[in-house]
Amino acid sequence: MRDWLVGLAVAAAGVVAGWAVLVLLARRLPPGPLRDLAAFLPDCLTTVRRLRRDPRVPRRARVAIVVAAIWLASPIDLIPEFLPVIGPLDDVVVVALALRYAGRQVPRQVLLDAWPGEPRLLLRLLGDAGARRR
């Protein structure tokens, strides 16, 4: 039992360290695609937190956002987090799909107000889906 707890603690420390590296890179890298990529997941978490509390967000979109947040927080992933570069890939895909769905349900300005990062990234992610409902 002790070996399982040690393994779980090491895995949790690895995930936390990975997130810390992403946050550090998002703050230290010069503006450009690498910084945008490093900042994507932290920006998504901030957006999820803000949209979850916004009264202008419909219930369906809020449920999709909460499911994405639970997916991000869950230690169970399709691709293990400790794999460099591709580890967070499933998290990125799930959050992107949830934000696209929310983009169809929530007015675009509400999403832009909740997004802490570069607005052009969110607009590219939403595509035409966010423009349908204003």
A tleap script that builds the chain and sets N, CA, C and O, in Angstrom:
source leaprc.protein.ff14SB
mol = sequence {
  NMET ARG ASP TRP LEU VAL GLY LEU ALA VAL
  ALA ALA ALA GLY VAL VAL ALA GLY TRP ALA
  VAL LEU VAL LEU LEU ALA ARG ARG LEU PRO
  PRO GLY PRO LEU ARG ASP LEU ALA ALA PHE
  LEU PRO ASP CYS LEU THR THR VAL ARG ARG
  LEU ARG ARG ASP PRO ARG VAL PRO ARG ARG
  ALA ARG VAL ALA ILE VAL VAL ALA ALA ILE
  TRP LEU ALA SER PRO ILE ASP LEU ILE PRO
  GLU PHE LEU PRO VAL ILE GLY PRO LEU ASP
  ASP VAL VAL VAL VAL ALA LEU ALA LEU ARG
  TYR ALA GLY ARG GLN VAL PRO ARG GLN VAL
  LEU LEU ASP ALA TRP PRO GLY GLU PRO ARG
  LEU LEU LEU ARG LEU LEU GLY ASP ALA GLY
  ALA ARG ARG CARG
}
set mol.1.N position { 0.824 -1.192 0.000 }
set mol.1.CA position { 0.000 0.000 0.000 }
set mol.1.C position { 0.869 1.257 0.000 }
set mol.1.O position { 0.552 2.253 -0.650 }
set mol.2.N position { 1.968 1.183 0.744 }
set mol.2.CA position { 2.852 2.352 0.829 }
set mol.2.C position { 3.452 2.678 -0.534 }
set mol.2.O position { 3.618 3.850 -0.871 }
set mol.3.N position { 3.781 1.649 -1.326 }
set mol.3.CA position { 4.348 1.861 -2.663 }
set mol.3.C position { 3.352 2.588 -3.571 }
set mol.3.O position { 3.740 3.446 -4.363 }
set mol.4.N position { 2.069 2.239 -3.451 }
set mol.4.CA position { 1.035 2.908 -4.239 }
set mol.4.C position { 0.937 4.382 -3.871 }
set mol.4.O position { 0.821 5.239 -4.747 }
set mol.5.N position { 0.982 4.670 -2.590 }
set mol.5.CA position { 0.900 6.067 -2.153 }
set mol.5.C position { 2.110 6.876 -2.613 }
set mol.5.O position { 1.970 8.030 -3.017 }
set mol.6.N position { 3.279 6.279 -2.553 }
set mol.6.CA position { 4.483 6.957 -3.035 }
set mol.6.C position { 4.381 7.200 -4.542 }
set mol.6.O position { 4.710 8.285 -5.023 }
set mol.7.N position { 3.929 6.203 -5.273 }
set mol.7.CA position { 3.749 6.354 -6.716 }
set mol.7.C position { 2.738 7.428 -7.056 }
set mol.7.O position { 2.944 8.216 -7.979 }
set mol.8.N position { 1.641 7.461 -6.309 }
set mol.8.CA position { 0.619 8.481 -6.527 }
set mol.8.C position { 1.157 9.869 -6.215 }
set mol.8.O position { 0.868 10.825 -6.935 }
set mol.9.N position { 1.934 9.985 -5.149 }
set mol.9.CA position { 2.527 11.275 -4.784 }
set mol.9.C position { 3.520 11.734 -5.847 }
set mol.9.O position { 3.570 12.920 -6.174 }
set mol.10.N position { 4.307 10.813 -6.387 }
set mol.10.CA position { 5.265 11.163 -7.439 }
set mol.10.C position { 4.522 11.602 -8.705 }
set mol.10.O position { 4.916 12.577 -9.345 }
set mol.11.N position { 3.468 10.898 -9.063 }
set mol.11.CA position { 2.688 11.271 -10.248 }
set mol.11.C position { 2.032 12.640 -10.065 }
set mol.11.O position { 2.043 13.463 -10.980 }
set mol.12.N position { 1.464 12.883 -8.889 }
set mol.12.CA position { 0.847 14.184 -8.613 }
set mol.12.C position { 1.891 15.295 -8.658 }
set mol.12.O position { 1.624 16.377 -9.181 }
set mol.13.N position { 3.063 15.036 -8.120 }
set mol.13.CA position { 4.135 16.033 -8.164 }
set mol.13.C position { 4.565 16.303 -9.604 }
set mol.13.O position { 4.885 17.440 -9.952 }
set mol.14.N position { 4.574 15.277 -10.435 }
set mol.14.CA position { 4.909 15.459 -11.853 }
set mol.14.C position { 3.901 16.318 -12.580 }
set mol.14.O position { 4.274 17.176 -13.381 }
set mol.15.N position { 2.622 16.096 -12.308 }
set mol.15.CA position { 1.572 16.904 -12.928 }
set mol.15.C position { 1.681 18.354 -12.478 }
set mol.15.O position { 1.597 19.270 -13.296 }
set mol.16.N position { 1.867 18.560 -11.185 }
set mol.16.CA position { 2.000 19.925 -10.659 }
set mol.16.C position { 3.234 20.597 -11.252 }
set mol.16.O position { 3.186 21.775 -11.608 }
set mol.17.N position { 4.323 19.870 -11.358 }
set mol.17.CA position { 5.542 20.437 -11.943 }
set mol.17.C position { 5.325 20.790 -13.416 }
set mol.17.O position { 5.807 21.821 -13.883 }
set mol.18.N position { 4.613 19.952 -14.137 }
set mol.18.CA position { 4.303 20.246 -15.540 }
set mol.18.C position { 3.477 21.512 -15.693 }
set mol.18.O position { 3.744 22.335 -16.568 }
set mol.19.N position { 2.469 21.663 -14.834 }
set mol.19.CA position { 1.646 22.882 -14.864 }
set mol.19.C position { 2.484 24.099 -14.489 }
set mol.19.O position { 2.322 25.168 -15.078 }
set mol.20.N position { 3.372 23.944 -13.520 }
set mol.20.CA position { 4.230 25.067 -13.120 }
set mol.20.C position { 5.143 25.486 -14.269 }
set mol.20.O position { 5.367 26.677 -14.479 }
set mol.21.N position { 5.665 24.521 -15.006 }
set mol.21.CA position { 6.506 24.843 -16.160 }
set mol.21.C position { 5.691 25.585 -17.217 }
set mol.21.O position { 6.177 26.553 -17.802 }
set mol.22.N position { 4.455 25.142 -17.470 }
set mol.22.CA position { 3.605 25.837 -18.440 }
set mol.22.C position { 3.352 27.285 -18.023 }
set mol.22.O position { 3.444 28.196 -18.846 }
set mol.23.N position { 3.039 27.492 -16.764 }
set mol.23.CA position { 2.774 28.851 -16.278 }
set mol.23.C position { 4.037 29.698 -16.379 }
set mol.23.O position { 3.977 30.858 -16.786 }
set mol.24.N position { 5.166 29.129 -16.014 }
set mol.24.CA position { 6.430 29.859 -16.089 }
set mol.24.C position { 6.773 30.213 -17.532 }
set mol.24.O position { 7.188 31.337 -17.814 }
set mol.25.N position { 6.603 29.261 -18.444 }
set mol.25.CA position { 6.867 29.539 -19.851 }
set mol.25.C position { 5.919 30.592 -20.402 }
set mol.25.O position { 6.322 31.439 -21.199 }
set mol.26.N position { 4.666 30.540 -19.981 }
set mol.26.CA position { 3.683 31.516 -20.459 }
set mol.26.C position { 4.054 32.925 -20.026 }
set mol.26.O position { 3.720 33.889 -20.715 }
set mol.27.N position { 4.729 33.056 -18.911 }
set mol.27.CA position { 5.111 34.387 -18.417 }
set mol.27.C position { 6.473 34.831 -18.934 }
set mol.27.O position { 6.704 36.030 -19.085 }
set mol.28.N position { 7.387 33.894 -19.211 }
set mol.28.CA position { 8.774 34.247 -19.535 }
set mol.28.C position { 9.092 34.283 -21.023 }
set mol.28.O position { 9.988 35.019 -21.437 }
set mol.29.N position { 8.386 33.511 -21.834 }
set mol.29.CA position { 8.706 33.462 -23.253 }
set mol.29.C position { 8.338 34.775 -23.939 }
set mol.29.O position { 7.400 35.452 -23.518 }
set mol.30.N position { 9.063 35.136 -24.985 }
set mol.30.CA position { 8.681 36.333 -25.742 }
set mol.30.C position { 7.382 36.064 -26.502 }
set mol.30.O position { 7.052 34.910 -26.778 }
set mol.31.N position { 6.644 37.126 -26.840 }
set mol.31.CA position { 5.394 36.926 -27.579 }
set mol.31.C position { 5.630 36.135 -28.864 }
set mol.31.O position { 6.594 36.365 -29.595 }
set mol.32.N position { 4.726 35.208 -29.111 }
set mol.32.CA position { 4.841 34.368 -30.295 }
set mol.32.C position { 4.081 33.074 -30.106 }
set mol.32.O position { 3.402 32.900 -29.094 }
set mol.33.N position { 4.181 32.155 -31.065 }
set mol.33.CA position { 3.419 30.904 -31.007 }
set mol.33.C position { 3.769 30.017 -29.812 }
set mol.33.O position { 2.885 29.379 -29.239 }
set mol.34.N position { 5.047 29.971 -29.429 }
set mol.34.CA position { 5.414 29.131 -28.288 }
set mol.34.C position { 4.788 29.646 -26.994 }
set mol.34.O position { 4.320 28.861 -26.170 }
set mol.35.N position { 4.781 30.944 -26.824 }
set mol.35.CA position { 4.165 31.525 -25.627 }
set mol.35.C position { 2.654 31.267 -25.641 }
set mol.35.O position { 2.065 30.931 -24.614 }
set mol.36.N position { 2.044 31.427 -26.802 }
set mol.36.CA position { 0.601 31.171 -26.918 }
set mol.36.C position { 0.276 29.728 -26.555 }
set mol.36.O position { -0.702 29.464 -25.857 }
set mol.37.N position { 1.099 28.793 -27.032 }
set mol.37.CA position { 0.864 27.381 -26.742 }
set mol.37.C position { 1.048 27.082 -25.256 }
set mol.37.O position { 0.264 26.337 -24.669 }
set mol.38.N position { 2.079 27.662 -24.651 }
set mol.38.CA position { 2.319 27.434 -23.222 }
set mol.38.C position { 1.230 28.048 -22.366 }
set mol.38.O position { 0.913 27.525 -21.297 }
set mol.39.N position { 0.651 29.151 -22.821 }
set mol.39.CA position { -0.369 29.846 -22.032 }
set mol.39.C position { -1.771 29.299 -22.272 }
set mol.39.O position { -2.701 29.684 -21.563 }
set mol.40.N position { -1.950 28.417 -23.246 }
set mol.40.CA position { -3.297 27.984 -23.610 }
set mol.40.C position { -4.035 27.304 -22.467 }
set mol.40.O position { -5.156 27.694 -22.142 }
set mol.41.N position { -3.428 26.295 -21.851 }
set mol.41.CA position { -4.132 25.593 -20.768 }
set mol.41.C position { -4.379 26.477 -19.546 }
set mol.41.O position { -5.490 26.459 -19.015 }
set mol.42.N position { -3.392 27.255 -19.072 }
set mol.42.CA position { -3.715 28.159 -17.957 }
set mol.42.C position { -4.816 29.163 -18.297 }
set mol.42.O position { -5.660 29.470 -17.456 }
set mol.43.N position { -4.807 29.674 -19.536 }
set mol.43.CA position { -5.873 30.600 -19.958 }
set mol.43.C position { -7.223 29.893 -19.992 }
set mol.43.O position { -8.246 30.477 -19.632 }
set mol.44.N position { -7.222 28.637 -20.425 }
set mol.44.CA position { -8.475 27.870 -20.455 }
set mol.44.C position { -9.012 27.657 -19.046 }
set mol.44.O position { -10.216 27.777 -18.819 }
set mol.45.N position { -8.142 27.346 -18.108 }
set mol.45.CA position { -8.596 27.160 -16.727 }
set mol.45.C position { -9.195 28.446 -16.158 }
set mol.45.O position { -10.222 28.410 -15.481 }
set mol.46.N position { -8.559 29.568 -16.431 }
set mol.46.CA position { -9.089 30.849 -15.967 }
set mol.46.C position { -10.442 31.129 -16.607 }
set mol.46.O position { -11.363 31.594 -15.937 }
set mol.47.N position { -10.564 30.851 -17.891 }
set mol.47.CA position { -11.831 31.070 -18.598 }
set mol.47.C position { -12.926 30.177 -18.037 }
set mol.47.O position { -14.052 30.628 -17.830 }
set mol.48.N position { -12.602 28.913 -17.789 }
set mol.48.CA position { -13.583 27.979 -17.224 }
set mol.48.C position { -14.071 28.483 -15.870 }
set mol.48.O position { -15.269 28.465 -15.587 }
set mol.49.N position { -13.147 28.926 -15.048 }
set mol.49.CA position { -13.514 29.430 -13.716 }
set mol.49.C position { -14.419 30.667 -13.829 }
set mol.49.O position { -15.400 30.788 -13.096 }
set mol.50.N position { -14.092 31.563 -14.732 }
set mol.50.CA position { -14.888 32.785 -14.891 }
set mol.50.C position { -16.267 32.500 -15.487 }
set mol.50.O position { -17.263 33.073 -15.044 }
set mol.51.N position { -16.332 31.623 -16.482 }
set mol.51.CA position { -17.617 31.319 -17.115 }
set mol.51.C position { -18.542 30.546 -16.188 }
set mol.51.O position { -19.763 30.698 -16.243 }
set mol.52.N position { -17.947 29.712 -15.331 }
set mol.52.CA position { -18.765 28.933 -14.407 }
set mol.52.C position { -19.554 29.831 -13.464 }
set mol.52.O position { -20.646 29.470 -13.025 }
set mol.53.N position { -19.004 30.993 -13.155 }
set mol.53.CA position { -19.654 31.904 -12.204 }
set mol.53.C position { -20.484 32.982 -12.878 }
set mol.53.O position { -21.189 33.722 -12.192 }
set mol.54.N position { -20.426 33.094 -14.195 }
set mol.54.CA position { -21.119 34.172 -14.907 }
set mol.54.C position { -22.596 33.835 -15.073 }
set mol.54.O position { -22.923 32.774 -15.606 }
set mol.55.N position { -23.505 34.721 -14.627 }
set mol.55.CA position { -24.942 34.428 -14.744 }
set mol.55.C position { -25.462 34.479 -16.177 }
set mol.55.O position { -26.569 34.004 -16.432 }
set mol.56.N position { -24.712 35.031 -17.112 }
set mol.56.CA position { -25.148 35.105 -18.513 }
set mol.56.C position { -24.914 33.806 -19.267 }
set mol.56.O position { -25.320 33.681 -20.423 }
set mol.57.N position { -24.266 32.839 -18.633 }
set mol.57.CA position { -23.942 31.562 -19.276 }
set mol.57.C position { -25.093 30.585 -19.044 }
set mol.57.O position { -25.459 30.333 -17.896 }
set mol.58.N position { -25.678 30.020 -20.128 }
set mol.58.CA position { -26.770 29.047 -19.967 }
set mol.58.C position { -26.294 27.770 -19.263 }
set mol.58.O position { -25.102 27.468 -19.220 }
set mol.59.N position { -27.250 27.047 -18.724 }
set mol.59.CA position { -26.952 25.836 -17.949 }
set mol.59.C position { -26.194 24.797 -18.773 }
set mol.59.O position { -25.239 24.203 -18.273 }
set mol.60.N position { -26.595 24.563 -20.020 }
set mol.60.CA position { -25.925 23.562 -20.853 }
set mol.60.C position { -24.445 23.881 -21.040 }
set mol.60.O position { -23.585 23.007 -20.929 }
set mol.61.N position { -24.171 25.142 -21.325 }
set mol.61.CA position { -22.779 25.547 -21.507 }
set mol.61.C position { -22.013 25.425 -20.198 }
set mol.61.O position { -20.844 25.039 -20.197 }
set mol.62.N position { -22.650 25.746 -19.102 }
set mol.62.CA position { -22.002 25.640 -17.793 }
set mol.62.C position { -21.654 24.180 -17.480 }
set mol.62.O position { -20.590 23.900 -16.929 }
set mol.63.N position { -22.550 23.253 -17.831 }
set mol.63.CA position { -22.285 21.828 -17.611 }
set mol.63.C position { -21.087 21.386 -18.454 }
set mol.63.O position { -20.216 20.669 -17.961 }
set mol.64.N position { -21.035 21.808 -19.721 }
set mol.64.CA position { -19.898 21.448 -20.576 }
set mol.64.C position { -18.600 22.012 -20.014 }
set mol.64.O position { -17.560 21.355 -20.068 }
set mol.65.N position { -18.655 23.206 -19.483 }
set mol.65.CA position { -17.467 23.841 -18.914 }
set mol.65.C position { -17.015 23.107 -17.657 }
set mol.65.O position { -15.819 22.902 -17.453 }
set mol.66.N position { -17.955 22.717 -16.825 }
set mol.66.CA position { -17.608 21.988 -15.600 }
set mol.66.C position { -17.037 20.608 -15.945 }
set mol.66.O position { -16.095 20.154 -15.296 }
set mol.67.N position { -17.593 19.941 -16.953 }
set mol.67.CA position { -17.059 18.641 -17.378 }
set mol.67.C position { -15.617 18.810 -17.862 }
set mol.67.O position { -14.761 17.981 -17.555 }
set mol.68.N position { -15.347 19.875 -18.615 }
set mol.68.CA position { -13.975 20.130 -19.075 }
set mol.68.C position { -13.047 20.390 -17.890 }
set mol.68.O position { -11.906 19.927 -17.881 }
set mol.69.N position { -13.529 21.124 -16.900 }
set mol.69.CA position { -12.703 21.398 -15.713 }
set mol.69.C position { -12.422 20.109 -14.941 }
set mol.69.O position { -11.307 19.907 -14.460 }
set mol.70.N position { -13.425 19.240 -14.820 }
set mol.70.CA position { -13.223 17.967 -14.136 }
set mol.70.C position { -12.229 17.110 -14.918 }
set mol.70.O position { -11.386 16.438 -14.325 }
set mol.71.N position { -12.327 17.135 -16.239 }
set mol.71.CA position { -11.390 16.381 -17.069 }
set mol.71.C position { -9.960 16.864 -16.838 }
set mol.71.O position { -9.037 16.057 -16.728 }
set mol.72.N position { -9.779 18.186 -16.763 }
set mol.72.CA position { -8.445 18.742 -16.533 }
set mol.72.C position { -7.900 18.348 -15.167 }
set mol.72.O position { -6.711 18.063 -15.026 }
set mol.73.N position { -8.767 18.334 -14.168 }
set mol.73.CA position { -8.330 18.028 -12.806 }
set mol.73.C position { -8.160 16.530 -12.570 }
set mol.73.O position { -7.474 16.128 -11.630 }
set mol.74.N position { -8.767 15.714 -13.400 }
set mol.74.CA position { -8.738 14.263 -13.210 }
set mol.74.C position { -7.348 13.695 -13.487 }
set mol.74.O position { -6.694 14.083 -14.455 }
set mol.75.N position { -6.904 12.780 -12.636 }
set mol.75.CA position { -5.615 12.133 -12.901 }
set mol.75.C position { -5.719 11.064 -13.990 }
set mol.75.O position { -4.696 10.574 -14.469 }
set mol.76.N position { -6.927 10.698 -14.383 }
set mol.76.CA position { -7.135 9.683 -15.416 }
set mol.76.C position { -7.222 10.386 -16.770 }
set mol.76.O position { -8.102 11.221 -16.978 }
set mol.77.N position { -6.329 10.061 -17.677 }
set mol.77.CA position { -6.275 10.677 -18.994 }
set mol.77.C position { -6.113 9.608 -20.062 }
set mol.77.O position { -5.707 8.480 -19.784 }
set mol.78.N position { -6.439 9.988 -21.283 }
set mol.78.CA position { -6.184 9.090 -22.404 }
set mol.78.C position { -4.692 9.002 -22.690 }
set mol.78.O position { -4.175 7.938 -23.029 }
set mol.79.N position { -4.002 10.141 -22.548 }
set mol.79.CA position { -2.553 10.193 -22.724 }
set mol.79.C position { -1.961 10.599 -21.378 }
set mol.79.O position { -2.322 11.656 -20.860 }
set mol.80.N position { -1.072 9.808 -20.795 }
set mol.80.CA position { -0.522 10.148 -19.479 }
set mol.80.C position { 0.192 11.506 -19.494 }
set mol.80.O position { 0.897 11.837 -20.448 }
set mol.81.N position { 0.002 12.274 -18.440 }
set mol.81.CA position { 0.549 13.624 -18.339 }
set mol.81.C position { 2.067 13.650 -18.287 }
set mol.81.O position { 2.672 14.646 -18.684 }
set mol.82.N position { 2.694 12.595 -17.815 }
set mol.82.CA position { 4.139 12.629 -17.661 }
set mol.82.C position { 4.891 12.501 -18.978 }
set mol.82.O position { 6.111 12.660 -19.002 }
set mol.83.N position { 4.188 12.214 -20.080 }
set mol.83.CA position { 4.857 12.148 -21.376 }
set mol.83.C position { 5.126 13.571 -21.871 }
set mol.83.O position { 4.197 14.372 -21.970 }
set mol.84.N position { 6.361 13.887 -22.175 }
set mol.84.CA position { 6.665 15.248 -22.592 }
set mol.84.C position { 5.941 15.612 -23.880 }
set mol.84.O position { 5.782 14.768 -24.762 }
set mol.85.N position { 5.519 16.812 -23.993 }
set mol.85.CA position { 4.876 17.444 -25.140 }
set mol.85.C position { 3.478 16.902 -25.407 }
set mol.85.O position { 2.530 17.686 -25.460 }
set mol.86.N position { 3.312 15.588 -25.576 }
set mol.86.CA position { 1.994 15.068 -25.928 }
set mol.86.C position { 1.128 14.754 -24.714 }
set mol.86.O position { -0.052 14.443 -24.873 }
set mol.87.N position { 1.671 14.825 -23.526 }
set mol.87.CA position { 0.918 14.513 -22.309 }
set mol.87.C position { -0.346 15.337 -22.148 }
set mol.87.O position { -1.415 14.773 -21.913 }
set mol.88.N position { -0.256 16.667 -22.267 }
set mol.88.CA position { -1.463 17.487 -22.096 }
set mol.88.C position { -2.354 17.552 -23.327 }
set mol.88.O position { -3.337 18.292 -23.329 }
set mol.89.N position { -2.036 16.792 -24.380 }
set mol.89.CA position { -2.777 16.891 -25.631 }
set mol.89.C position { -4.259 16.574 -25.470 }
set mol.89.O position { -5.096 17.298 -26.008 }
set mol.90.N position { -4.607 15.509 -24.740 }
set mol.90.CA position { -6.025 15.182 -24.571 }
set mol.90.C position { -6.743 16.270 -23.777 }
set mol.90.O position { -7.918 16.542 -24.026 }
set mol.91.N position { -6.048 16.897 -22.821 }
set mol.91.CA position { -6.659 17.996 -22.074 }
set mol.91.C position { -6.962 19.174 -22.996 }
set mol.91.O position { -8.025 19.788 -22.903 }
set mol.92.N position { -6.028 19.482 -23.880 }
set mol.92.CA position { -6.221 20.590 -24.816 }
set mol.92.C position { -7.424 20.317 -25.717 }
set mol.92.O position { -8.232 21.213 -25.961 }
set mol.93.N position { -7.544 19.094 -26.206 }
set mol.93.CA position { -8.645 18.745 -27.104 }
set mol.93.C position { -9.990 18.845 -26.378 }
set mol.93.O position { -10.939 19.409 -26.921 }
set mol.94.N position { -10.082 18.313 -25.178 }
set mol.94.CA position { -11.340 18.351 -24.425 }
set mol.94.C position { -11.739 19.793 -24.113 }
set mol.94.O position { -12.904 20.160 -24.267 }
set mol.95.N position { -10.788 20.607 -23.678 }
set mol.95.CA position { -11.094 21.999 -23.360 }
set mol.95.C position { -11.479 22.762 -24.625 }
set mol.95.O position { -12.403 23.574 -24.601 }
set mol.96.N position { -10.783 22.510 -25.720 }
set mol.96.CA position { -11.121 23.191 -26.972 }
set mol.96.C position { -12.537 22.834 -27.425 }
set mol.96.O position { -13.287 23.705 -27.866 }
set mol.97.N position { -12.902 21.561 -27.318 }
set mol.97.CA position { -14.261 21.152 -27.705 }
set mol.97.C position { -15.315 21.778 -26.788 }
set mol.97.O position { -16.368 22.213 -27.254 }
set mol.98.N position { -15.029 21.821 -25.493 }
set mol.98.CA position { -15.972 22.435 -24.551 }
set mol.98.C position { -16.119 23.932 -24.820 }
set mol.98.O position { -17.226 24.465 -24.758 }
set mol.99.N position { -15.017 24.610 -25.118 }
set mol.99.CA position { -15.104 26.041 -25.424 }
set mol.99.C position { -15.821 26.289 -26.746 }
set mol.99.O position { -16.550 27.272 -26.878 }
set mol.100.N position { -15.625 25.418 -27.716 }
set mol.100.CA position { -16.377 25.581 -28.985 }
set mol.100.C position { -17.869 25.397 -28.742 }
set mol.100.O position { -18.691 26.137 -29.284 }
set mol.101.N position { -18.217 24.402 -27.920 }
set mol.101.CA position { -19.631 24.199 -27.597 }
set mol.101.C position { -20.176 25.418 -26.853 }
set mol.101.O position { -21.256 25.915 -27.174 }
set mol.102.N position { -19.434 25.891 -25.868 }
set mol.102.CA position { -19.868 27.081 -25.130 }
set mol.102.C position { -19.952 28.281 -26.069 }
set mol.102.O position { -20.797 29.156 -25.885 }
set mol.103.N position { -19.087 28.323 -27.065 }
set mol.103.CA position { -19.116 29.410 -28.034 }
set mol.103.C position { -20.407 29.469 -28.827 }
set mol.103.O position { -20.803 30.535 -29.299 }
set mol.104.N position { -21.059 28.342 -28.974 }
set mol.104.CA position { -22.360 28.325 -29.648 }
set mol.104.C position { -23.493 28.711 -28.703 }
set mol.104.O position { -24.554 29.141 -29.156 }
set mol.105.N position { -23.284 28.563 -27.406 }
set mol.105.CA position { -24.332 28.811 -26.428 }
set mol.105.C position { -24.240 30.184 -25.766 }
set mol.105.O position { -25.252 30.745 -25.345 }
set mol.106.N position { -23.038 30.715 -25.676 }
set mol.106.CA position { -22.778 31.933 -24.916 }
set mol.106.C position { -22.472 33.060 -25.890 }
set mol.106.O position { -21.781 32.837 -26.884 }
set mol.107.N position { -22.969 34.267 -25.629 }
set mol.107.CA position { -22.608 35.390 -26.503 }
set mol.107.C position { -21.089 35.573 -26.560 }
set mol.107.O position { -20.385 35.396 -25.565 }
set mol.108.N position { -20.614 35.928 -27.734 }
set mol.108.CA position { -19.183 36.042 -27.968 }
set mol.108.C position { -18.506 37.011 -27.001 }
set mol.108.O position { -17.394 36.746 -26.543 }
set mol.109.N position { -19.154 38.119 -26.686 }
set mol.109.CA position { -18.537 39.106 -25.808 }
set mol.109.C position { -18.316 38.546 -24.399 }
set mol.109.O position { -17.338 38.900 -23.740 }
set mol.110.N position { -19.216 37.679 -23.936 }
set mol.110.CA position { -19.043 37.053 -22.622 }
set mol.110.C position { -17.786 36.183 -22.623 }
set mol.110.O position { -17.013 36.199 -21.665 }
set mol.111.N position { -17.584 35.417 -23.712 }
set mol.111.CA position { -16.378 34.596 -23.816 }
set mol.111.C position { -15.119 35.448 -23.889 }
set mol.111.O position { -14.113 35.134 -23.253 }
set mol.112.N position { -15.176 36.516 -24.659 }
set mol.112.CA position { -14.005 37.389 -24.767 }
set mol.112.C position { -13.689 38.063 -23.433 }
set mol.112.O position { -12.521 38.263 -23.100 }
set mol.113.N position { -14.719 38.412 -22.675 }
set mol.113.CA position { -14.502 39.025 -21.362 }
set mol.113.C position { -13.858 38.029 -20.391 }
set mol.113.O position { -13.078 38.424 -19.524 }
set mol.114.N position { -14.180 36.750 -20.534 }
set mol.114.CA position { -13.657 35.732 -19.621 }
set mol.114.C position { -12.264 35.253 -20.019 }
set mol.114.O position { -11.543 34.712 -19.181 }
set mol.115.N position { -11.870 35.438 -21.277 }
set mol.115.CA position { -10.585 34.941 -21.765 }
set mol.115.C position { -9.462 35.888 -21.354 }
set mol.115.O position { -9.473 37.051 -21.757 }
set mol.116.N position { -8.478 35.418 -20.553 }
set mol.116.CA position { -7.406 36.305 -20.088 }
set mol.116.C position { -6.268 36.485 -21.089 }
set mol.116.O position { -5.462 37.406 -20.958 }
set mol.117.N position { -6.204 35.617 -22.074 }
set mol.117.CA position { -5.082 35.636 -23.012 }
set mol.117.C position { -5.346 36.518 -24.214 }
set mol.117.O position { -6.173 37.429 -24.176 }
set mol.118.N position { -4.634 36.227 -25.263 }
set mol.118.CA position { -4.732 36.960 -26.515 }
set mol.118.C position { -6.083 36.652 -27.165 }
set mol.118.O position { -6.376 35.485 -27.426 }
set mol.119.N position { -6.917 37.668 -27.433 }
set mol.119.CA position { -8.255 37.409 -27.994 }
set mol.119.C position { -8.234 36.684 -29.332 }
set mol.119.O position { -9.162 35.936 -29.640 }
set mol.120.N position { -7.194 36.892 -30.131 }
set mol.120.CA position { -7.161 36.243 -31.446 }
set mol.120.C position { -7.118 34.719 -31.327 }
set mol.120.O position { -7.609 34.020 -32.214 }
set mol.121.N position { -6.534 34.190 -30.237 }
set mol.121.CA position { -6.511 32.744 -30.038 }
set mol.121.C position { -7.909 32.193 -29.799 }
set mol.121.O position { -8.284 31.162 -30.357 }
set mol.122.N position { -8.667 32.881 -28.977 }
set mol.122.CA position { -10.034 32.440 -28.701 }
set mol.122.C position { -10.891 32.570 -29.950 }
set mol.122.O position { -11.695 31.685 -30.244 }
set mol.123.N position { -10.730 33.650 -30.681 }
set mol.123.CA position { -11.514 33.837 -31.909 }
set mol.123.C position { -11.186 32.758 -32.931 }
set mol.123.O position { -12.074 32.291 -33.645 }
set mol.124.N position { -9.918 32.359 -33.008 }
set mol.124.CA position { -9.550 31.281 -33.929 }
set mol.124.C position { -10.145 29.954 -33.465 }
set mol.124.O position { -10.604 29.157 -34.284 }
set mol.125.N position { -10.139 29.719 -32.163 }
set mol.125.CA position { -10.694 28.494 -31.612 }
set mol.125.C position { -12.205 28.420 -31.871 }
set mol.125.O position { -12.726 27.368 -32.240 }
set mol.126.N position { -12.899 29.541 -31.676 }
set mol.126.CA position { -14.343 29.556 -31.863 }
set mol.126.C position { -14.740 29.460 -33.324 }
set mol.126.O position { -15.758 28.848 -33.647 }
set mol.127.N position { -13.956 30.053 -34.209 }
set mol.127.CA position { -14.289 30.038 -35.623 }
set mol.127.C position { -15.632 30.696 -35.864 }
set mol.127.O position { -15.953 31.707 -35.239 }
set mol.128.N position { -16.419 30.129 -36.766 }
set mol.128.CA position { -17.740 30.668 -37.061 }
set mol.128.C position { -18.763 30.313 -36.006 }
set mol.128.O position { -19.833 30.919 -35.960 }
set mol.129.N position { -18.460 29.339 -35.151 }
set mol.129.CA position { -19.419 28.894 -34.126 }
set mol.129.C position { -19.754 30.010 -33.176 }
set mol.129.O position { -20.906 30.131 -32.760 }
set mol.130.N position { -18.789 30.832 -32.817 }
set mol.130.CA position { -19.034 31.904 -31.870 }
set mol.130.C position { -19.763 33.075 -32.493 }
set mol.130.O position { -20.379 33.866 -31.778 }
set mol.131.N position { -19.706 33.206 -33.817 }
set mol.131.CA position { -20.346 34.339 -34.477 }
set mol.131.C position { -21.840 34.106 -34.673 }
set mol.131.O position { -22.577 35.065 -34.908 }
set mol.132.N position { -22.302 32.883 -34.586 }
set mol.132.CA position { -23.720 32.601 -34.815 }
set mol.132.C position { -24.620 33.229 -33.772 }
set mol.132.O position { -25.713 33.700 -34.084 }
set mol.133.N position { -24.165 33.234 -32.549 }
set mol.133.CA position { -25.003 33.763 -31.478 }
set mol.133.C position { -24.322 34.953 -30.853 }
set mol.133.O position { -23.174 34.848 -30.422 }
set mol.134.N position { -24.991 36.071 -30.792 }
set mol.134.CA position { -24.397 37.280 -30.242 }
set mol.134.C position { -25.105 37.739 -29.034 }
set mol.134.O position { -24.728 38.752 -28.445 }
savepdb mol mol.pdb
quit
